[in-house]
Amino acid sequence: MNTTEAYWTNRYVNQQTGWDMGHVSPPIKEYFDQVKDKDLRILIPGAGNSYEAEYLFQKGFHNTHIIDIAQPPLANFQARVPNFPKEQIIHDDFFQHRGTYDILVEQTFFCAIDYDPTTRQAYASQVAALLKPGGKLVGLWFKHPLTENASRPFGGSKAEYLGYFQEQFEMRYFEDCHNSIKPRLGNEYFGLFLRK
């Protein structure tokens, strides 16, 4: 087990999961409530307990896939949603994953990866590699500023985020999120990017 996997496994084993809302994120829910094509191939990286995947699957998005480097949340998810296809529950490092998707959902993953510009740019490049041309990156990013002693969840500025995506994506929307859960209201951007 590598150090990153061990770190996140320990967080779940010790129930240090303050980011876990226990239900689907309202902005993600409202976005997908407007999506008509249920055959889209969807990936949720750093999925954790993935209430988003559970919601999507229940709504007929049966081509939803989740990936996490830690095994415990995937086991939790499988126990909670036993009819979810096992082959669509992926225990792996997102940065090593290969595949092709129509939509990638960002929900508390970007803010959790080690902060440095190189890693953040690697995230953008990996998303681009996984999305087909015209595919969508949709989700939430924390907007609180980074400080010298910043810790998870890592935030960032709008300009910084857009800088990572400008080369390989067309930005369709990236603004303050109006329907965040109350503890995060005013502290999230909702974004939609198209793979060029």
N, C-alpha and C positions, 0 to 999 in steps of 0.2 A: 504494500500500500504506500503510495507516494505521500509526501507531506501535505499537499493540498487536499487529497482525499481524506487523510487522517484528520485534518483540521475540521472539515465539514462533517465528517462522520461523528466526531466528538461533540460538535455543536448539537446535532440531532439527538445523540444518545443522552446528553446532559440537558436536553430540552432548553437550550439557549437559542431560541428561535423567535425573537421578538418581532421579526418581520412577518411572521405567519399570521394572516388575518383570520384564518379559519373559514373563509368563504371566498368566492370569486371576487376579484377586484371590480368595482362598479364601472370604471372606464373601459376595461377590457370587455366586460359583459355587454355594455351598451354598444360598443363598436361591433361586436360579432352578432348582436341582435339585428343589425342592419345588413349582414352579409347573407346573400341568398344561395350561393353555390356551396353546397354541403360536401362536395367532393374534393375541395381544396386540400392539398397536403400541407399540414401545419406542424411546426416544430416549436416547442417551448423549452428553451435551454435553462439550466439551473432551476429545474422545475420544482424541486422540493416536494411538498405535499400536493401541489398542483391542483388547486380547486378550479383553476381556469380550465385545465384539461378535462376534469370531471364535468364541468358545466358544458363545455363544447361537445363532449361525447354524448351527453344526455340530449343535446339539441340536434343530434344527427351528424355532427362533424366527425365521422368515424375514421377519418384519415389523419387524426391528430396523433403526434408523437411527442414523447417527453424524454428529456435527457438530464441526468444529474451525475456528478462525480461521486456522490455519497449514496450508498445502498439503502440506509434506513428509511429515508423518505419515499423511495421507490417501493419498498416493501409495504409501507403504510398506505401508499396510493393503491397498490395492487389489492390489498386487503379491503380497502374502502370501495373500490370500483372493480369487483372481480371479473366482470365481463369485458373489461378493457383488454384489447389484444396484447398478449405478453411480448410479442415481437416489436411492439410500438413503445415499450418501456425500456429505455436504453441506459445502461449503467456504463458511462464513459466520460471522458474529458471532452467537453464541447470543442476545444481547440484542435482536437484530433479527429473529430467526427467528419464523416463523408456522407453526402446525400444531396438530394435536390428537393427543394420545397417551394411552395407558392407563398406561404406566409411564415414569418418568424415572429414570435410574440416576446416582447421584452417586458419582464415583470420581476423586479428585484434581483436581476442577475448582473447587469452592468455595474450596479452600485456595489456589488459584493466582490468582484474580481480585484486583485491587487491593483492599487492605484499607481500608475505611472503612464505617461503618454504612449510609450511603446506598446504596453499591454492593451490600452484602450484602442489604439490603432489596429492592433492584431484582432481585436473583437470585430471591428468594422470590416476588416478584410475577410474574416471567417464568415461573417453574415453574408457578405457579397458572394463568397464562394458557394454557400449553401443555397442561396436563392436563385431561381431561374431569372433570366432577364424579364423585367416587368414585375417580379415578385415583390412582396411588401414586407417591410420591417415596421411593426406597429407596437406601440406600448408606452411605457412610462419611464422617465428619468428624473432623479432627484435634482432639485435646483439649488440646494443650499451650497454656499461657497466652500471651496477647499481651503483648509488652513494648514500650517506647517505640521501640526500634530494631528491631522485628520485621521479618523478611523471609520470603519464601516458603520453605516452605509455611506459610501463616498458620493459626493454630489459633483457639481460642476456648473459652469456658466453655459448659457445658450450658445455663445460664440464658440466655446471649446467643443461642445458636442457637434455642432454643425461642421466644424473643421474636420472632424474624424470621418464624416460621411460624405463630404462634398464631392470627392473624386469619383466614387462608385455608385452614388445614389442621387436621385432627384428628390429634394425635400418638397413634400406636398403640404405638410402641416407640422408645426412645432411651436406650441404655445402653452401658456399656463393651463393646467388641467382644472376644469370647473367642477368636476364630479368625483374628486378624490374622497377617500374615507376621511372622516373628521380630523384624526391626528396628523394627516398628511396634507390637508387642504392648504393651498398656498405654497406648497413645497415640492410640487411635481410639475414637470412638463409632460404633455401628451404629444406624441410624435407619430407621423406616418411618412415613410420614405419608400420610394420606388427604386428597385435595382435597375441601373442603366443597362 
